[in-house]
Amino acid sequence: MAAQKTLPTDASVEAFLDAAQPARRVEEGHRLAALMREETGEEPVMWGPSMVGFGSYRYVSPSRTSRTEGEWPKVAFSPRKAAISLYGLKDLPEGAALLPGLGEYTEGAGCVYVKRLDAIDEAVLRRLVRIAHGRQDDPPRR
């Protein structure tokens, strides 16, 4: 079995977010970290060099040739230059069903891409984060 490459680290989330480019990603990254902290009740942790994650779970992905298992964040983001990558929002059926109400976004294989936080519905994002984290029945944490 291949070793998992993206793991939690002791790197500073604050330093990572402060170094984001372009400059507006710094503010958006800090806003997202605060929002996800509020909705999950978890402190942010760096996963690998470029993902900010909240909570974690064990996964097992069986295949015909090999079995892959490891640890992954329940919900995470990365303030990349072209777009903000949001992880975990569409993994569960409840999240996938709610995703069309988010606003302006595109999808990748395992993530949702947002060009600007101001172009999405924050209430929907908060609900998606709670669903991804497993807190879907909790009231909003504001």
C-alpha positions in Angstrom: 0.0 0.0 0.0 1.3 3.4 -0.9 2.0 5.9 1.9 -0.5 8.8 2.2 1.1 12.0 1.1 -1.3 14.6 2.5 -1.2 14.4 6.3 -1.8 16.8 9.2 1.3 19.0 10.0 2.4 21.3 12.8 2.8 24.2 10.3 1.1 27.5 11.2 -2.3 28.0 9.6 -2.0 31.8 10.2 1.4 32.0 8.4 0.0 30.0 5.5 -3.0 32.2 5.2 -1.0 35.4 5.6 1.2 34.3 2.6 -1.7 33.6 0.2 -1.7 35.3 -3.2 -3.3 37.4 -4.6 -3.7 39.8 -1.6 -7.5 39.3 -1.4 -7.0 35.6 -0.7 -5.4 36.5 2.6 -8.7 38.1 3.8 -10.8 35.4 2.2 -8.7 32.7 3.8 -9.0 34.2 7.2 -12.8 34.6 6.7 -13.1 31.0 5.7 -11.0 29.7 8.6 -13.2 31.7 11.1 -16.4 30.4 9.4 -15.3 26.8 9.4 -14.0 27.1 13.0 -17.5 28.4 14.1 -19.4 25.8 12.2 -17.3 22.7 13.1 -16.2 23.7 16.6 -12.7 22.5 15.6 -9.4 24.4 15.3 -7.8 24.5 11.9 -4.9 22.3 11.1 -2.6 22.4 8.0 -2.8 19.2 5.9 0.2 19.0 3.7 1.7 22.3 2.5 -1.6 23.8 1.2 -4.8 22.6 2.8 -6.5 24.0 6.0 -8.6 21.2 7.5 -11.1 20.8 10.2 -11.7 17.5 11.9 -10.7 14.2 10.3 -12.0 10.7 9.5 -10.5 7.3 8.5 -11.3 6.1 5.0 -10.8 2.8 3.2 -11.1 2.7 -0.5 -11.0 -0.9 -1.7 -10.1 -1.6 -5.3 -9.4 -4.6 -7.4 -5.7 -4.1 -7.3 -5.0 -2.5 -4.0 -6.7 -1.2 -0.9 -6.1 2.4 0.0 -6.7 3.7 3.5 -5.8 6.8 5.5 -6.9 9.9 7.3 -8.5 12.9 5.6 -10.1 16.2 6.8 -13.8 16.2 7.1 -13.9 19.7 5.6 -11.0 21.8 4.2 -10.0 24.6 1.9 -7.1 26.1 0.1 -6.9 29.7 -0.9 -5.2 29.1 -4.3 -4.4 31.9 -6.7 -7.0 31.1 -9.4 -9.8 30.0 -7.0 -10.5 28.9 -3.5 -10.7 25.1 -3.3 -13.3 23.7 -0.9 -13.1 20.1 0.1 -15.7 17.8 1.5 -18.8 19.9 0.6 -20.2 17.5 -2.0 -19.1 14.1 -0.5 -22.4 13.4 1.2 -25.8 13.3 -0.6 -27.2 16.1 1.6 -24.3 18.4 0.6 -24.5 17.5 -3.1 -28.2 18.3 -3.0 -27.6 21.7 -1.4 -24.6 22.7 -3.5 -26.7 24.3 -6.4 -27.8 27.0 -3.9 -24.2 28.0 -3.1 -23.9 30.6 -5.9 -21.0 30.9 -8.4 -18.8 27.8 -8.3 -17.3 25.1 -10.5 -16.6 21.5 -9.5 -13.6 19.3 -9.7 -13.3 15.6 -9.0 -13.3 16.0 -5.2 -13.7 19.7 -4.6 -15.7 22.9 -5.3 -13.9 25.9 -6.7 -15.0 29.5 -5.8 -13.4 32.5 -7.4 -14.7 35.0 -4.9 -16.3 34.5 -1.5 -18.6 37.4 -2.1 -20.1 35.5 -5.1 -21.5 32.7 -2.9 -24.3 32.5 -0.3 -22.6 32.4 3.1 -25.7 30.8 4.8 -25.5 27.9 2.3 -21.8 27.6 2.7 -22.3 27.4 6.5 -24.9 24.6 6.1 -22.6 22.7 3.7 -19.7 22.9 6.2 -22.0 21.6 9.0 -23.1 18.7 6.7 -19.6 17.8 5.7 -18.4 17.9 9.3 -21.3 15.8 10.5 -23.1 18.5 12.4 -26.0 18.9 10.0 -28.7 18.8 12.7 -27.0 21.5 14.8 -28.3 25.1 14.6 -26.0 27.7 13.0 -23.1 28.6 15.3 -23.0 32.4 15.1 
